[in-house]
Amino acid sequence: MKRTLFTSSFKRIVSVIAVVAITLFMVSKISFILENKTSYKNYASFFSKEEDYDVLFVGSSHVRYGFYPMELWKQYGITSYNLAGDASTLPVDYWILKQAFHYHVPKVIVLDVYDCAPNAIVYRWEHVHDSTGAFPISLDKIRMVRDLARNPEWVDGMGEPTEVKWDMVFKIAEYHERWSKLGPTDFDTYQMIKEQSEVRKGAKPLTEIAVREAKVYPEVIDAKYDETSKEYLEKIIELCSQKGCQVLLVNTGYDCNEAAKLFADSVPEIADKYNLEYYDFTNMDLINFDCDLQTTGDNTHVNASGGVKFSKFIGDVLVNNYQIQDHREDPSCAKWHDDYNSYVGYIEDTLKGISSFDEYLELLYGWDYDITVDIYDEAFLQEGANKPILENLGVDVSRISDGTEIVLRDGSEAEYTVISESSEGYRAKVTVYDSKNQRTVEEKSF
């Protein structure tokens, strides 16, 4: 009788455990289907790499759109990942790093000090979801939620009170009503999304061009200094010191507002305090304001050609000042060559979807392609950013007239010849070849 009672109780316990396990599994699967996948598409592959990254990029969208890990791999053999997120603040950056260090501790952290939401702990919580959603549940994720809402007087970047957002941890609470917005990619497996994220490694080149004046900062500053961002900037520096990684500070906040300018100008003092390098890109002659930017006004971002210039500058600094090694011949990093080939495919697929002449050439900036540009109508150069984008590629536009062919080869000066063929109704044509094997990537008329 006792044995029967014991057996019955044991079966009952096993049944309860099984039901709970199945319920949790189903909730987890449903939660993942409903969840916005932005964070996973950017960061999922970060957690699965066995080798450590030499460099991590942290900051707002200025960093996400401005520093390309695969460009650094191609040029320098640097292994890096871009953990920046749209409208990410320095307090959010701190907690991103706290969680990232569970998986990788790099040699260098490149940290953008652009103060995107002055005197606010977060800009919008939806951006925090996008920046941290892919990070697995951990004590630090719970601590993040509590810390970012610890002061009842704090407001977000939209002026709303900062509340405790437990849906950052239990995400089904945030996305349980998202059924109507589901698309085909929401049913992709985690493995599929992880493989997609390996292509860009968190970064995203932008293709649009905004022609604008070279105005960067407001001339008169009348703003309150952001003590909160200073507090978290110093916490980031001290955290990295504890982990044994160096910090390289940059400011990429073109056209930032008065409060962000005030904070950026105070960073040299903080950098001196901790003996760190600080590069304020907005005070440097790095970009072409006629073709390297994607937007104008507050919160200006660089486009793909501007991002290549940013990446090259920071790559030179990392190699020369931080002795970051070239891993291109390292057998343990062989997978990076495959990732780079996938990135080339991503760029070429993006190229095929562009119908604007200036944006087409902008995406080609810095690539190892041979390019032939046929200009049938000289007046075409006066439209959009057509003229400055050609100059950006090293073309002397004064040598262009109706019926000019320009040949651009990597490392060589542009060649100019007269076109004998008919235009057949279009005003320009671009042919792109792979410089290694002369494979024709694409031919497009405009």
Rosetta blueprint (number, residue, H / E / L):
1 M L
2 K H
3 R H
4 T H
5 L H
6 F H
7 T H
8 S H
9 S H
10 F H
11 K H
12 R H
13 I H
14 V H
15 S H
16 V H
17 I H
18 A H
19 V H
20 V H
21 A H
22 I H
23 T H
24 L H
25 F H
26 M H
27 V H
28 S H
29 K H
30 I H
31 S H
32 F H
33 I H
34 L H
35 E L
36 N L
37 K L
38 T H
39 S H
40 Y H
41 K H
42 N H
43 Y H
44 A H
45 S H
46 F H
47 F H
48 S L
49 K L
50 E L
51 E L
52 D L
53 Y L
54 D L
55 V E
56 L E
57 F E
58 V E
59 G L
60 S L
61 S H
62 H H
63 V H
64 R H
65 Y L
66 G L
67 F L
68 Y L
69 P H
70 M H
71 E H
72 L H
73 W H
74 K H
75 Q H
76 Y H
77 G L
78 I L
79 T L
80 S E
81 Y E
82 N E
83 L L
84 A L
85 G L
86 D L
87 A L
88 S L
89 T L
90 L H
91 P H
92 V H
93 D H
94 Y H
95 W H
96 I H
97 L H
98 K H
99 Q H
100 A H
101 F L
102 H L
103 Y L
104 H L
105 V L
106 P L
107 K L
108 V E
109 I E
110 V E
111 L E
112 D E
113 V L
114 Y L
115 D L
116 C L
117 A L
118 P L
119 N L
120 A L
121 I L
122 V L
123 Y L
124 R L
125 W H
126 E H
127 H H
128 V H
129 H H
130 D H
131 S H
132 T H
133 G L
134 A L
135 F L
136 P L
137 I L
138 S L
139 L H
140 D H
141 K H
142 I H
143 R H
144 M H
145 V H
146 R H
147 D H
148 L H
149 A L
150 R L
151 N L
152 P L
153 E L
154 W L
155 V E
156 D L
157 G L
158 M L
159 G L
160 E L
161 P E
162 T L
163 E L
164 V L
165 K L
166 W H
167 D H
168 M H
169 V L
170 F L
171 K L
172 I H
173 A H
174 E H
175 Y H
176 H L
177 E L
178 R H
179 W H
180 S H
181 K H
182 L L
183 G L
184 P H
185 T H
186 D H
187 F H
188 D L
189 T L
190 Y H
191 Q H
192 M H
193 I H
194 K H
195 E H
196 Q H
197 S H
198 E H
199 V H
200 R H
201 K L
202 G L
203 A L
204 K L
205 P L
206 L L
207 T L
208 E L
209 I L
210 A L
211 V L
212 R L
213 E L
214 A L
215 K L
216 V L
217 Y L
218 P L
219 E L
220 V L
221 I L
222 D L
223 A L
224 K L
225 Y L
226 D L
227 E H
228 T H
229 S H
230 K H
231 E H
232 Y H
233 L H
234 E H
235 K H
236 I H
237 I H
238 E H
239 L H
240 C H
241 S H
242 Q H
243 K H
244 G L
245 C L
246 Q E
247 V E
248 L E
249 L E
250 V E
251 N E
252 T L
253 G L
254 Y L
255 D L
256 C L
257 N L
258 E H
259 A H
260 A H
261 K H
262 L H
263 F H
264 A H
265 D H
266 S H
267 V H
268 P H
269 E H
270 I H
271 A H
272 D H
273 K H
274 Y H
275 N L
276 L L
277 E E
278 Y E
279 Y E
280 D E
281 F H
282 T H
283 N H
284 M L
285 D L
286 L L
287 I L
288 N L
289 F L
290 D L
291 C L
292 D L
293 L E
294 Q L
295 T L
296 T L
297 G L
298 D L
299 N L
300 T L
301 H L
302 V E
303 N L
304 A H
305 S H
306 G H
307 G H
308 V H
309 K H
310 F H
311 S H
312 K H
313 F H
314 I H
315 G H
316 D H
317 V H
318 L H
319 V H
320 N H
321 N H
322 Y H
323 Q L
324 I L
325 Q L
326 D L
327 H L
328 R L
329 E L
330 D L
331 P H
332 S H
333 C H
334 A L
335 K H
336 W H
337 H H
338 D H
339 D H
340 Y H
341 N H
342 S H
343 Y H
344 V H
345 G H
346 Y H
347 I H
348 E H
349 D H
350 T H
351 L H
352 K H
353 G L
354 I L
355 S L
356 S L
357 F H
358 D H
359 E H
360 Y H
361 L H
362 E H
363 L H
364 L H
365 Y L
366 G L
367 W L
368 D L
369 Y E
370 D E
371 I E
372 T E
373 V E
374 D E
375 I E
376 Y L
377 D L
378 E H
379 A H
380 F H
381 L H
382 Q H
383 E L
384 G L
385 A L
386 N H
387 K H
388 P H
389 I H
390 L H
391 E H
392 N H
393 L L
394 G L
395 V L
396 D L
397 V H
398 S H
399 R H
400 I L
401 S L
402 D L
403 G L
404 T E
405 E E
406 I E
407 V E
408 L E
409 R L
410 D L
411 G L
412 S L
413 E L
414 A L
415 E E
416 Y E
417 T E
418 V E
419 I L
420 S L
421 E L
422 S L
423 S L
424 E L
425 G L
426 Y L
427 R L
428 A E
429 K E
430 V E
431 T E
432 V E
433 Y E
434 D E
435 S L
436 K L
437 N L
438 Q L
439 R L
440 T E
441 V E
442 E E
443 E E
444 K E
445 S E
446 F L
